[in-house]
Amino acid sequence: MSQTGETIRGLYKAFAQALGPSRWWPGDTPFEVAVGAILTQNTNWKNVERAIAALKDADALTESGMRALHPARLEELIRPAGYFRVKAARLRNLLDFLEREADMDITSLRGQSLYDLRPRLLSVRGIGQETADSILCYALGLPVLVVDAYTVRMFARHGLIPEVTDYAEVQEIGQSALPDDAAELNEFHALVVRAAATWCAKSRPRCAECPARALLPDPERLPA
């Protein structure tokens, strides 16, 4: 395995030992996970939880339940997640996709090829790569690595990627080092997010306390 691959596997092992199992993504159903993936765009998870709770209270956290809502009512329910008009439109776009592709049952997509389904999901207005991969991995259990700002930060600080790169490149580097297994890719991303929140903050990183410090390009020169 290449040095890059060894570092990525080392990150996985160090964070797993320090943090324990992640059991991601929070959600009672695949549809709830998909909704959460859209609602979490440009906001924090606490706000998403409030919107999810409101949808549950309104019996609107199923494909048919959400489809039955008046657009203004959907906007009202998800207001805590911010950008509620934009996100309501994106949720309706997802419902259109599910009606067209899955007979309004997201779980029916599970048997499809990742390489066939991913571009079709990306064609849905308002669903970008991170959101699509979150749905594919966490809601549908397909083997794809979700890339986010935490992944980019972690990889850059460990010298795995250049400072300027794109989503596909980071994803390819990560996936080439990890098993082609949905549970493994799920857990790796979850651990990176948790580790970033604990030690690898954007400003004032706590590298000296990080269990993966030895994997830095120069452990004695900590990232600014």
N, C-alpha and C positions, 0 to 999 in steps of 0.2 A: 504494500500500500504506500502511496506517496506521503510525503511529509504533511501535505495539506489534509489528506485523509486521516492520517494518524492524529493530527491536532483536533479535527472535528470529532473523531471517536473519543479522544481524550476529554474534550469538553462534555460530551454526553455522559461519560463515566463519572467525571468529577461532580457534575451537577446532580446526577441521579443519586450518588452516594450522599451528597450534602442535603438535598432537598426532599428525597423520597418521591413516590409516584405522584403524578399530577392529576390524573383522571379527568382530562379535558375532553371536550368542551362542555361547560355547564349548559344543560338543557334537557328537558324531559322527553322530547321527541326530535326526530330529524328536522321537522319543519321549524320547530322552535329554534334549533341551532342555526338554520338558514336565515331565519328572521333576525336573530341576534347578530349574525355576520354582517347584515346590512345596517342594522341600527348602530353598531359600534363604530361605524365610519365617522371619523372626526369628533369622537367624544370618548368619555371614559366608561368603564363597565358599570359603575354605580348608576349612572344615568340610564344605561340600557336596562338594568334590572328593574328600574321603576317603570319603564315603558312596557317591559315584558309582563310585569305584575298587572298593569292596567289592562293589557290585552287578555290576560288570563281571566281577570275578573269579569270581562265583557264576553267571555266564551268565544274569543276571536283569535285564538292561537292555534287554529287548524286551517287548512287550505280553504275549506268551505266556509268556515266561520269568518275568516278575514274577507273572503270574496263577497260575503253578504253585507259587509259594512258599507255605509255611505262614505265616499271619499273624505268628507269633512269630519266624520266620526273617527275614521282611521287616523287622520292628522291629529285630532284631539287626544286620542289615546297614546300616541307615540311622542307627543310634545316633549316629555322629559328627556328624550334622547337628542334633542336639538335638530335643527334643519328639518323640521317635521314635514314640511310640504315636499321637499326634495325626497326625503326618505319614504314618505307615503307613496310617491310616484314610483320609486324604485321597487317597493314591495308589490305594487300593482303590476309592475313589469314582470316581476318574478312569478306572480300568480298567472299572468298571461302565458308565460313560458311553461309553467307546470300544466296548465290546461291544454296547451298545444302538444306538449311532449310527454306528459306523464299521467294524463287523465286525472289531474288534480290530486295526485298521490306521489309525493317526492320520493318515497321509498322504492317506487317502481323503477327509478333510475339506477339503482344499485347494481344491476346486472350489466350495465352498459360499459363499453370500453372507455377508459379515461381519455384516451387520445381522440375519441370521437365526441365525447360529451363535453370536454373542457372548452373547445372552441365555440360550441353552441351556447354554452352558458355565458361565455365572454361576449357573445353577441347581444345579450340582454342589456339594454340601456341602463347604466348606473352600476353595473357589476364589473369591477376591474379584476386584475389578477389576484390580488390578495383576498378579496371577498369570494371570488370564484373558487380559489383553492381551499379556503376555509370551509365552504359548503361541501366541496368534493371530499376533503379529508375528514372533517369532523361530523358532517351530517350523513355522508354517504359511505364513509369508510374506504375511500379509494387511496391508493398509494401516491400521494403528492405532498411535497414539502411546502408549507406555507412560509412565505418570506414577508417580513415586516421591518419596521425601523429598528427593532431590537436585534433582529438577525443581522442586518447590515452593520450595525454598530459593533456587535460582538465579533463578527468576522473581520471587520476592518481593524479593530484593535489587536487582533491576534495575527495580523498580517496575511490573512487568507484571501483578501480581495483588495483591489485598488480603491482609493478613496472615492473615485467616480466610477460607478458601474451601474448595471441595470438589473431588473428583477430576474430575468431569465438566466443571467450569468450566475447570480448568487444561488438561485435555485439549483442550477446544474452542478455547481461546486458542492453544495450540500448533499444533494441526492446521490452523487457519484460516490460519496464516502459512507453512505448509510444503506442499510438493507432496503430492498424494494418491498417494503411492508408498511401498510397503513398505520398500524399500531406503533411501530418504531418511529416513523416520521412524525406522527402525532405527538408522541412523547418528547422527541427531540425539540420540536418547536416550542412546546409547552415549557420545557425546562429552560430554554433560552430566554423566554419571556420572564419567567420567574427569577432567573438569575440576573437578568438585566435590571429588574425592579429592586433586587436585593443588593447587588454589588456594582453593576455596570451602568450607572446612571449617565445621562448625556453630559451633565456637568458634575464635577466632584465624584468621579468613580472611586469606589472603595477597593481598588485592586489588591492592596496589601492584605485584605481579609478574604479575598475570593479564593475558593478551592481550586480554581483553574489558573492561578497566577503563574505557575511554573510553565504553562503553555504559551505565555506571551513571548514574542520574538526576543525581547530583552527584559527578563523578569526584574532586573534591577532598575530599569528605566520605565516607570509607570506612565501610562497614557495621561495626557492632560484632560 
